[in-house]
Amino acid sequence: MHIWQFMTDHRAKCLMLTWEHIWMVTIALVIAIGIGVPMGIVITRHEKAAQKVINIANVLMTTPSIALFGIMLPLLSLIGQGLGKVPAITALVLYSQLPIIRNTCTAIQNVPAELVDAARGLGMSTWRRLREIEIPLSIPVIVAGLRTAAVMNIGIAAIAAYIGAGGLGVFIQQGIARVYGEMIVAGAVLVSLLAIVVDTAMALLEKLVTPAGIKIGRKHIDE
Amino acid sequence: MIRYEKVTKIFGFGGKTVTAVDNVSFEVEKGDVVTLLGPSGCGKTTLLRLTNRLIPITRGKITVDGRDIMDTDPVKLRQSMGYAIQAVGLFPNKTIYGNIATVPRLLKWDKQRIQRRADELLTMLRLEPEKYRDRYPAELSGGQQQRIGVARCLAADPNILLMDEPFGAIDPINRVGIQDEFLRVQAKLKKTVIFVTHDLQEAIKMGDKIAIFDQGHLIQYDSPEMILTRPKNKYIADFVGADRGLQVLGLRKAKNAMVEAPYRLIEASTDTITALKFLRDNELNHATVIEKERPMGYVTPSMLKEKDGLVKKIAKHYPIQIYPYDSLKDVLSAMLMYNIRLLCVVDENHKLLGTISLEDIQTSIMEIYHQTQKDHFQCISGNL
C-alpha cells in the first residue's frame, strides 16, 4: 500500500491540507448562505426579478471553474488579490448561489397556498409569517441546497490549487507536475473522502432540521 | 355591526377586468350569523376577503362598529377577526396547541393565559386537551382538523368571525355533527359571523340571515324563512329549489307547531267508560294518557270500546317522544315512519309540554305562507 505509506509519512501535511480545504469550503459556504438565502427569499416576493436572478446564477454555475478563475484573475488583480484564497473563495461563493437560491426560492413558493392564506388571515405580518411558517417548512429543502453546494465546492476547491489557494488540490497538482502517483492518488482519495463525509453529515442535518409535524405527516402518507 | 356600503371589487387592469363584487350594500347585526350563499364565482368569498383586507376594496366602504376598515392597520384588523377557511390551513410544523395559540401569541398574551384558553377551546369542541394538545395536525382526521381550525379562529375571542366554507372539506355525516357543534357554541358566544357556503342546506341551518349572490350582485338578503317562502325572483326560487316547502319544515321547530297542554288529555287513573265519553263528547279520535305529568301513551275510541278498568292498562305507548327544538321535518318523518298522526312534545324531564299532530304541522306551515311580514319577523325572533 504505497498510498497508505505516503499518507502516514506525510501525516502532518495531509492534515494541514485537509484542514485548509475544509476551511476554504466552510468560509465560502457561510458567505454563500448569507447572500443566497436572503436573495432566495426576496425573489419570492418579486416574480419578475426571480427569473433574472436564477438565470444569472445558472450562467455562473455553467461556467467551467478554470475559466472562472481565469476571468477573476485580472479583475481581482486590481485589488492585488488575483491569486490565492480570495479568488478561490469568491468562485466557490458564486458557484453555490444557484443551488442555494433556487432551493430557497422553490421551497418558499411551495409552501401550500392555504397556509399562507390562513397565516395572513389570522393577522401574521410578512416577517412573522416567514419566521414561523415559511422558513421552518422550507428548511429541509434549503439544507438540501446547501448539501449540493457543499459537495460541489469540495470538488471545485481542489481545482483552486492551480491559482495557489492551497487545500488538497495541492497534492494532485504537485503530484501531476512531479509525476508522483502516490501523491496524486492520496489527494484524490482525501478529497473524495471529504466529499462523502460532508454529504453524509448534511443528509443527517437535513433530517434533523425537518419539523416534527412534517415527519409525522410523511410517515402517515407512507402508510 | 358590519356595514357594507356600495362595495365594489374589480380584479385586473385595462381591458381585462372582472367585477367580482358589484355595488353591494347590507348590514350584519351584532350577534347574527349571516351566510353568504351562491354558486362559485358569485363573489361571496371575495366579499369575505374584502372584510379583513386580504384583498383591497376597489370602491365603496366597509365599516365595523362605525369605523372604516381602511383606518385600521390590516394586520391589526385581521387579528381582531377570526378567520377559518375550507382548506383549514393548520400549520403542519406546529402542534395543535401551537396552532390554537397563533393569534393570542400575536397579541402577546402571557403563556398561562394562552394555555388555559387552548384547553378551554379544545374542551368546548369536545376534543380532550390532554390527548390532543401536543399532537400535530397530520395525526388528526379531517373532521378533527376542521374543529381545530374553528378553535384557532376563536382563540383570541374575537367579536367577528369570518368563515369561508369552514366545514366544506368534511364528509356529509360528520359535517352535520360539526354544524350542530358550532351552533351550540355560537348560542353561548353570540359572535357576529359571516359564513360563506355554496350549500343551501347549510346556509339555512347556520344563518340567522342569508345573503344570496349572483355574478357579484346581492340578489336577496333575508331570513331563511323569507328566502324559502318569498323568494324575490326566479333566480332565488330556482336556487332554493322546488322542495322549498319541505325545507321550511326543516326550519320550524316542534314548539312552534305544538298544541300546548292541557288539551286532549286523560289521566292514567281514569276508567275506560269515562274516557270513551270524553273522546266522544269532544269528537276526538285520539287522546293522550298522562301519569305524573308525563305522557304514558294514548288511547283511541276503538281501543276503549267494550273494555273495563283503567285506561293505563289499555293505553298504547308512543313509539317516540319529541323535544321542543326538534324540527318539523323530523317530527313529520317520525309520524310517517311509525304510522301515527299525533305525538307528544316533552321537556328534558319527560314532562308533557304539548302535543303535535299532522294537522298542526300543516297549519304551522300555512301560517308562514300567509302571515304578514311584520308578524313573520316576530315569529322568527321567537324562534331563536
Contacts between the chains, C-beta under 8 A, distances in Angstrom:
chain1	res1	chain2	res2	distance
A	112	B	87	7.8
A	112	B	89	7.5
A	114	B	85	6.3
A	114	B	87	3.5
A	114	B	88	7.2
A	114	B	89	3.9
A	115	B	89	5.1
A	115	B	91	6.2
A	115	B	92	7.8
A	117	B	54	7.5
A	117	B	85	6.2
A	117	B	87	7.6
A	117	B	89	6.1
A	118	B	83	7.0
A	118	B	85	6.1
A	118	B	87	7.9
A	118	B	88	7.6
A	118	B	89	3.1
A	118	B	90	7.6
A	118	B	91	7.6
A	119	B	89	7.7
A	119	B	91	7.4
A	120	B	54	6.1
A	120	B	78	7.1
A	121	B	52	6.4
A	121	B	54	6.0
A	121	B	78	6.0
A	121	B	83	3.5
A	121	B	85	7.0
A	121	B	162	7.5
A	122	B	78	6.4
A	122	B	79	7.2
A	122	B	83	5.5
A	122	B	102	5.4
A	122	B	103	5.4
A	122	B	106	7.4
A	122	B	152	7.2
A	122	B	153	7.9
A	123	B	75	5.2
A	123	B	76	7.1
A	123	B	77	7.6
A	123	B	78	3.6
A	123	B	79	3.3
A	123	B	80	7.7
A	123	B	103	6.4
A	123	B	106	5.8
A	124	B	75	7.5
A	124	B	102	7.5
A	124	B	106	6.6
A	125	B	75	5.2
A	128	B	106	7.2
A	132	B	91	7.5
A	132	B	94	7.8
A	133	B	91	5.6
A	133	B	93	7.2
A	136	B	93	4.6
A	137	B	92	7.2
A	137	B	93	5.8
A	211	B	92	7.3
A	211	B	93	3.7
A	212	B	93	7.8
A	212	B	136	6.6
A	213	B	91	7.9
A	213	B	92	4.6
A	213	B	93	4.9
A	213	B	94	6.6
A	213	B	95	7.1
A	213	B	136	3.6
A	213	B	137	6.6
A	213	B	138	6.1
A	214	B	92	5.7
A	214	B	93	6.2
A	214	B	138	7.8
A	216	B	136	5.0
A	216	B	138	4.7
A	216	B	139	5.9
A	217	B	92	5.7
A	217	B	136	7.3
A	217	B	137	7.8
A	217	B	138	3.5
A	220	B	138	5.4
A	220	B	139	7.4
